[in-house]
């Protein structure tokens, strides 16, 4: 599925990843926490990232996302799916 991966200290990149739990856990380095950021976009991060003192990645509202973050889209049933081109542009503009 088309996703955006934002690693700490690196520019975000659009990648085609497997839509599998193991793939997402490997990317974020642990158990998943999924945050609905609106517009059909989910942000997947390490559930224990702050407890593990992972480095800051980017601000989100009044919070800071730590560790590697993966942006994906979600469908009506809540399943993850490809980001649309409009969603990719929205996320890339946000991450600037």
C-alpha positions as CSV (number, residue, x, y, z in Angstrom):
1,X,0.0,0.0,0.0
2,X,1.1,3.6,-0.6
3,X,2.3,5.1,2.6
4,X,4.5,8.0,3.8
5,X,7.4,7.1,6.1
6,X,8.9,9.9,8.2
7,X,12.0,8.8,10.0
8,X,13.6,11.1,12.6
9,X,16.0,13.5,11.0
10,X,15.1,12.5,7.5
11,X,12.7,13.9,4.8
12,X,9.4,12.1,4.5
13,X,9.3,9.5,1.7
14,X,6.5,7.9,-0.2
15,X,6.9,4.1,-0.3
16,X,4.9,1.0,-1.2
17,X,4.8,-1.2,1.8
18,X,3.1,-4.5,2.7
19,X,-0.2,-4.0,4.5
20,X,0.8,-6.3,7.3
21,X,1.0,-5.9,11.1
22,X,4.6,-7.2,11.1
23,X,5.7,-4.7,8.4
24,X,4.3,-1.8,10.4
25,X,5.7,-3.0,13.7
26,X,9.2,-3.3,12.1
27,X,8.9,0.2,10.7
28,X,8.0,1.9,14.0
29,X,10.1,-0.5,16.1
30,X,7.4,-2.0,18.4
31,X,3.7,-2.2,19.1
32,X,1.4,0.1,17.1
33,X,-0.5,3.2,18.2
34,X,-2.8,4.5,15.5
35,X,-3.9,8.2,15.6
36,X,-6.7,9.4,13.3
37,X,-5.4,12.7,12.0
38,X,-8.4,13.5,9.8
39,X,-9.2,13.4,6.1
40,X,-9.1,9.6,6.1
41,X,-5.5,9.5,7.2
42,X,-4.1,7.4,10.1
43,X,-0.7,8.0,11.7
44,X,1.0,4.9,12.9
45,X,3.7,5.2,15.6
46,X,5.4,3.2,18.3
47,X,2.9,2.8,21.2
48,X,5.7,3.0,23.8
49,X,7.9,5.5,22.0
50,X,7.8,8.1,24.7
51,X,8.4,5.6,27.4
52,X,11.4,4.3,25.5
53,X,12.7,7.9,25.1
54,X,12.7,7.7,21.3
55,X,13.9,10.9,19.7
56,X,11.4,13.7,18.7
57,X,10.3,13.5,15.0
58,X,7.8,16.4,14.5
59,X,5.2,18.4,16.3
60,X,1.5,17.5,16.0
61,X,-0.9,19.9,17.7
62,X,0.2,20.3,21.3
63,X,2.1,17.0,21.2
64,X,5.4,15.7,19.7
65,X,5.6,12.6,17.6
66,X,8.6,10.5,18.5
67,X,10.4,7.8,16.5
68,X,9.5,6.7,13.0
69,X,6.0,7.6,11.9
70,X,4.0,6.0,9.1
71,X,1.0,7.7,7.4
72,X,-1.6,5.5,5.7
73,X,-5.2,5.9,4.6
74,X,-8.0,3.9,6.1
75,X,-11.2,2.7,4.5
76,X,-14.8,2.6,5.8
77,X,-14.2,-0.6,7.8
78,X,-11.1,0.9,9.4
79,X,-8.7,-1.2,7.3
80,X,-5.5,0.5,6.1
81,X,-5.3,1.3,2.5
82,X,-3.3,3.4,-0.1
83,X,-2.9,7.1,0.4
84,X,-4.5,9.1,-2.4
85,X,-2.4,11.7,-4.3
86,X,-4.4,14.4,-2.5
87,X,-3.6,12.9,0.9
88,X,0.1,12.5,0.0
89,X,0.2,16.2,-1.0
90,X,-1.6,17.2,2.3
91,X,0.9,15.2,4.4
92,X,4.0,16.4,2.5
93,X,2.8,20.1,2.9
94,X,2.2,19.5,6.6
95,X,5.6,18.0,7.1
96,X,7.1,20.8,5.0
